[in-house]
């Protein structure tokens, strides 16, 4: 069923990269989180820019006025300028997920490279730089929202380069070097675990929200949209869209014939099986992410078909009628033969642009009962004007 597919899709998270296995779900999650992600980036970027600029005072205090001090200040200013340019780009492209990820990665790389350059220009202080390196690693993993695999790659590469520089430039030898390396590796591991936990928790929270939303708009038995969602949003949205773009809109009201007899002869479980079979048939023969299937009443279903004219709606209804009649429902080692009647109503908003006042559901319902009264297991269709 469609609803079950949605639920299972949203809860599967890849354990290492900590992203939804389904790309569409991951993209929906990123769009959902985009505003919060960009807010966090702005705060972290401003903090990082201030961090780099304020520590220019330590350069002056340790080195005095010399060329190396100017180089250090230049590196810090370059990092700050990159941060400010990234903030400007975020403001210019607030709805872009690729730009947000690009900005996060660029700032992480530039900040890491800037830190390594500063450490290289002040080689006698690598024991102090190691403390700062730990802070940099934590910021890369946790405080700059980015793909975990990107953050891990940048942090690991920066750590490896820093350890190499400590050995070659800083004169860190003996037991100090492996101790420093071990502590920085542990910082990476703990930061990765913490970041992984946050990434998974955010996605689990999003999954729970999507499941609850799904349950609020869908019928639990069949997975079709429910009547409340139809009247609160679905129908009005489709009518407004068809009216705005001068498109055809068709609705099909369909009802299982003699459904009471199915319940009487096969019990309510048998009736539920028939309803699920019919709903699955309706969903399988309509367009994903275009058409909508609604459980309108007990055994009554409504199909909303955007950009579909009367001929297309009537053809679909006839195909559904024939397929249902030709395929008995398997239940409890029995075969239940069922049929359905269909009422098809269509409006062409290119011809009738002000036809939004027409009650299409009522018209389709009248056509359904006309099909019932004329013998059932048939289709009645009408162009509304």
C-alpha positions in Angstrom: 0.0 0.0 0.0 1.1 3.5 -0.6 0.9 4.5 3.1 3.0 1.6 4.2 5.6 2.4 1.5 5.9 6.0 2.7 6.3 4.9 6.4 8.9 2.3 5.7 10.8 4.6 3.4 11.1 7.4 6.0 12.6 5.3 8.8 15.5 3.6 7.1 18.7 5.4 7.8 22.1 4.4 6.6 24.2 3.6 9.8 27.5 5.1 8.7 26.6 8.2 6.7 23.5 8.7 8.9 21.2 9.8 6.0 17.9 8.3 4.8 18.6 5.5 2.4 15.9 6.8 0.1 17.1 9.9 -1.7 13.7 11.5 -2.0 13.1 11.2 1.7 16.5 12.6 2.5 15.9 15.6 0.3 12.5 16.2 1.9 14.2 16.1 5.3 16.8 18.6 4.2 14.2 20.9 2.9 12.3 20.6 6.2 15.5 21.4 8.2 16.8 24.1 5.8 15.8 27.2 7.7 17.1 25.8 11.0 20.3 24.6 9.2 21.0 28.1 7.8 20.3 29.8 11.1 22.8 27.5 12.8 25.3 28.2 10.0 25.0 31.9 10.4 25.6 31.8 14.2 28.5 29.4 13.9 30.1 31.3 11.0 29.9 34.6 12.9 31.4 33.0 15.9 34.2 31.5 13.9 35.0 34.8 12.2 35.2 36.5 15.5 37.4 33.7 16.9 39.9 34.0 14.1 40.0 37.8 14.2 40.2 38.1 18.0 43.2 35.7 18.3 45.2 38.1 16.1 46.0 39.7 19.4 47.9 36.6 20.5 49.9 36.7 17.3 51.0 40.3 18.2 51.7 39.4 21.8 53.8 36.3 20.9 55.6 37.5 17.8 55.6 41.3 18.0 55.6 43.5 14.9 57.2 41.5 12.1 56.4 40.0 8.7 55.2 36.7 10.2 52.6 38.6 12.2 51.3 40.3 9.1 51.0 36.9 7.4 49.1 35.5 10.4 46.7 38.4 10.4 46.3 38.0 6.6 45.3 34.3 7.1 42.8 35.2 9.8 41.3 38.0 7.6 41.1 35.6 4.7 39.1 33.1 6.8 36.8 35.9 8.1 36.2 37.2 4.5 35.3 33.7 3.3 32.8 33.4 6.2 31.2 36.8 5.3 31.1 35.8 1.6 29.4 32.6 2.6 26.8 34.4 4.7 26.1 36.7 1.7 25.6 33.7 -0.5 23.2 32.1 2.0 21.2 35.3 2.1 21.1 35.3 -1.8 20.1 31.6 -2.1 18.1 30.8 1.1 16.1 28.0 -0.6 19.0 26.0 -2.1 20.2 22.8 -0.4 23.3 22.4 -2.7 24.4 26.0 -1.9 23.9 25.4 1.8 26.0 22.3 1.7 28.6 23.9 -0.5 28.9 26.9 1.9 29.3 24.6 4.9 32.0 22.5 3.2 33.9 25.6 1.9 34.0 27.3 5.3 35.1 24.0 7.0 37.9 23.6 4.5 39.0 27.2 4.6 38.8 27.3 8.4 40.8 24.1 8.7 43.5 25.2 6.2 43.7 28.6 7.9 44.3 26.9 11.3 47.0 24.8 9.8 48.7 27.8 8.3 48.6 29.6 11.6 50.0 26.6 13.4 52.8 26.4 10.8 53.7 30.1 11.2 53.9 29.6 15.0 55.7 26.2 15.2 57.0 26.6 18.8 53.5 26.3 20.3 52.2 23.0 19.0 51.2 21.8 22.5 48.8 24.8 22.7 47.8 24.3 19.0 46.7 20.8 19.9 44.1 22.2 22.3 42.9 24.5 19.6 42.9 21.6 17.2 40.5 19.7 19.4 38.2 22.6 19.4 38.4 22.8 15.6 37.5 19.1 15.3 34.5 19.5 17.5 33.3 22.5 15.6 33.7 20.7 12.2 31.7 17.7 13.4 28.9 19.2 15.5 28.6 23.0 15.2 28.7 23.4 11.4 25.8 21.4 10.0 27.0 19.5 7.0 26.9 15.9 5.7 28.6 13.7 8.3 30.8 12.1 5.7 32.1 15.5 4.5 32.8 16.7 8.1 34.5 13.4 8.9 36.7 13.6 5.8 37.7 17.2 6.5 38.3 16.7 10.2 40.4 13.5 9.6 42.5 15.1 6.9 43.1 18.2 9.1 44.1 16.0 12.1 46.5 13.9 10.0 48.1 17.1 8.6 48.4 18.7 12.0 50.1 15.6 13.5 52.5 15.6 10.6 53.3 19.3 11.1 53.8 18.7 14.8 56.4 16.1 14.0 58.2 17.9 11.3 57.9 21.6 12.3 57.0 21.6 16.0 59.7 19.3 17.2 57.1 17.2 19.1 59.0 13.9 19.5 59.2 11.0 21.9 56.1 10.0 23.9 54.6 13.5 23.3 53.8 12.8 19.6 51.9 9.5 20.0 50.1 11.0 23.0 49.0 14.0 21.0 48.0 11.8 18.1 46.0 9.5 20.4 44.1 12.4 22.0 43.3 14.0 18.7 42.1 10.7 17.2 39.9 10.1 20.3 38.5 13.7 19.9 37.6 12.7 16.3 36.0 9.5 17.3 34.0 11.0 20.2 32.9 14.0 17.9 31.9 11.5 15.2 29.8 9.5 17.7 28.1 12.7 19.0 27.5 14.0 15.5 26.1 10.6 14.4 23.8 10.6 17.4 22.4 14.1 16.5 22.0 13.2 12.8 20.1 10.0 13.7 17.9 11.7 16.3 16.9 14.5 13.9 15.9 12.0 11.3 14.0 9.8 13.8 12.1 12.9 14.9 11.4 13.8 11.3 10.2 10.2 10.6 7.9 10.3 13.6 6.4 13.6 12.4 5.9 12.2 8.9 4.3 9.0 10.2 1.9 11.1 12.3 1.1 13.4 9.4 0.5 10.4 7.2 -1.9 8.9 9.7 -3.7 12.2 10.0 -4.5 12.4 6.3 -4.9 8.8 5.4 -7.3 6.0 6.0 -5.6 3.4 8.2 -7.2 0.4 6.5 -6.7 1.2 2.8 -3.9 3.8 2.8 -6.0 6.2 0.7 -6.4 9.8 1.7 -9.3 10.4 4.1 -12.3 12.6 3.7 -11.0 15.2 6.1 -7.9 15.8 4.0 -10.1 15.9 0.9 -12.2 18.8 2.2 -9.5 20.6 4.2 -6.9 20.8 1.4 -6.9 18.4 -1.5 -9.9 19.3 -3.5 -9.6 23.0 -3.1 -6.0 22.9 -4.1 -6.6 21.0 -7.3 -9.6 23.1 -8.3 -7.6 26.3 -7.7 -4.7 24.9 -9.7 -6.9 23.8 -12.6 -8.6 27.2 -12.6 -5.4 29.1 -12.5 -3.8 27.3 -15.4 -7.0 26.6 -17.4 -6.7 22.8 -17.2 -9.3 20.0 -17.1 -10.1 18.4 -13.8 -12.0 15.1 -13.5 -13.3 13.3 -10.5 -14.5 9.7 -10.3 -16.9 8.5 -7.5 -16.8 4.7 -7.3 -18.7 2.3 -5.0 -18.5 -1.4 -4.6 -21.8 -3.2 -5.6 -23.7 -5.2 -3.0 -21.0 -4.7 -0.4 -23.3 -5.5 2.4 -23.7 -9.0 1.0 -19.9 -9.4 1.1 -19.9 -8.6 4.8 -22.8 -10.9 5.4 -21.4 -13.8 3.6 -17.7 -13.4 4.4 -17.6 -11.4 7.6 -16.0 -8.0 8.2 -12.5 -9.4 7.7 -13.6 -10.5 4.2 -15.1 -7.1 3.6 -11.8 -5.5 4.7 -9.9 -7.7 2.3 -12.1 -6.6 -0.5 -11.7 -2.9 0.4 -8.0 -3.2 0.5 -7.9 -5.0 -2.8 -10.1 -2.3 -4.4 -8.0 0.5 -2.9 -4.8 -1.2 -4.2 -6.3 -1.5 -7.6 -7.2 2.2 -7.7 -3.8 3.2 -6.5 -2.0 1.0 -9.0 -3.9 2.3 -12.0 -3.6 6.0 -11.1 -0.5 8.2 -11.5 1.8 8.5 -8.5 2.2 12.0 -7.1 -0.4 13.3 -9.6 -3.7 11.6 -9.0 -5.3 11.2 -5.6 -7.4 8.3 -4.2 -9.7 9.1 -1.3 -11.7 6.7 0.8 -14.9 8.8 0.8 -17.2 6.5 2.8 -17.5 2.9 3.8 -17.1 1.3 0.4 -17.1 4.5 -1.6 -13.9 5.9 -3.1 -13.2 9.2 -4.9 -10.5 9.7 -7.5 -9.2 13.2 -8.3 -7.5 13.4 -11.7 -5.7 16.6 -12.5 -5.1 17.5 -16.1 -7.5 14.8 -17.2 -10.5 15.4 -19.5 -13.8 13.6 -19.6 -12.7 11.0 -22.1 -9.6 10.2 -20.1 -11.6 9.9 -16.9 -14.2 7.7 -18.5 -11.5 5.4 -20.0 -9.8 5.0 -16.6 -13.2 4.2 -14.9 -13.9 1.6 -17.5 -10.5 0.0 -17.2 -11.0 -0.1 -13.4 -14.5 -1.6 -13.7 -13.3 -4.4 -16.1 -10.2 -5.2 -14.0 -12.1 -5.5 -10.7 -14.8 -7.6 -12.3 -12.2 -9.9 -13.9 -10.2 -10.4 -10.7 -11.9 -12.2 -7.8 -10.5 -11.3 -4.3 -8.7 -14.2 -2.5 -9.8 -14.5 1.1 -9.6 -17.4 3.5 -9.2 -19.9 0.7 -12.3 -18.4 -1.0 -12.7 -16.3 -4.1 -15.0 -13.3 -3.7 -16.4 -11.9 -6.9 -17.0 -8.1 -6.7 -18.0 -5.4 -9.1 -18.2 -1.6 -8.7 -20.1 1.3 -10.3 -18.5 4.6 -11.3 -19.7 8.2 -11.8 -17.3 10.4 -13.8 -17.6 14.2 -13.7 -15.3 16.6 -15.5 -14.8 20.3 -15.8 -12.6 22.1 -18.5 -11.5 25.3 -16.9 -10.1 26.5 -20.2 -13.8 26.7 -21.4 -15.4 27.5 -18.1 -12.8 29.5 -16.1 -15.3 30.5 -13.4 -16.6 27.0 -12.9 -15.0 26.6 -9.5 -18.4 26.9 -7.9 -19.6 23.6 -9.4 -19.9 20.9 -6.8 -17.9 18.2 -8.7 -18.3 15.6 -5.9 -22.0 16.0 -5.8 -22.2 15.7 -9.6 -20.0 12.6 -9.6 -22.1 11.1 -6.8 -25.3 11.7 -8.8 -23.7 10.0 -11.8 -22.7 7.1 -9.5 -26.2 6.5 -8.4 -27.4 6.8 -12.0 -25.0 3.9 -12.7 -26.4 2.0 -9.7 -30.0 2.5 -10.8 -29.3 1.4 -14.3 -28.0 -2.0 -13.3 -24.6 -1.5 -11.5 -21.2 -2.6 -12.7 -21.1 0.3 -15.2 -19.8 3.8 -15.8 -21.8 7.0 -16.2 -19.9 10.1 -17.3 -20.8 13.8 -17.8 -19.1 17.0 -18.8 -20.1 19.7 -16.3 -20.8 23.2 -17.5 
